[in-house]
Amino acid sequence: MKYEIYQLKEDTMEQTKLRFMAAQLGGIHRENYRLVYEDNVETRKDAQQTLDGLFRKFNIDRPAGFEGHSLSVSDIVHLTDGNISGWWFCDAYGW
């Protein structure tokens, strides 16, 4: 399964507001994000297990070459497995 991690482009005051209040400020917009990492991961039983594994990986065992911040609120993960894909938003209480 392929995954991509997107994080907010800049750490300006405007982006800081987006990090914690994207839904209240008009939603999530692609132009505010940049791709920071992509790779393949072994497919798990379901998307939740895959996302939880990626969360652990990018917060505890960060891979060489990853220059983004630890996965946290406002980050987006795109999972693709064949013809199936989904976008996941990291919120304060899960995906």
Phi, psi and omega in degrees: 000134178270143173227153176227141178245128179244136177229158179304143186297313187228162178256051177274170179301320179298316180291326177298319176299317180297324183303322186251351185220031184306315182296319181286336182263020175108007174101187184258126183236129184307324184295345178273354186243158174226148176287124181249343181194146173211148182190188176245150179222150177297132180293132178263182181304318179211172183300321181301316179295320178297313179297318178297321177295319177294322178299314177298315182301315186271002174244339183241307184248060185301129182288152176300140179092348178277118184250002178281180176275167177306147179302132180202187182309133177092349178286153182235137176241131176252121178252134178226127178224096184068235180270001183255131177215158178205154179249135183231130180259128178278113181254176182298336184233039177119199184263000000 
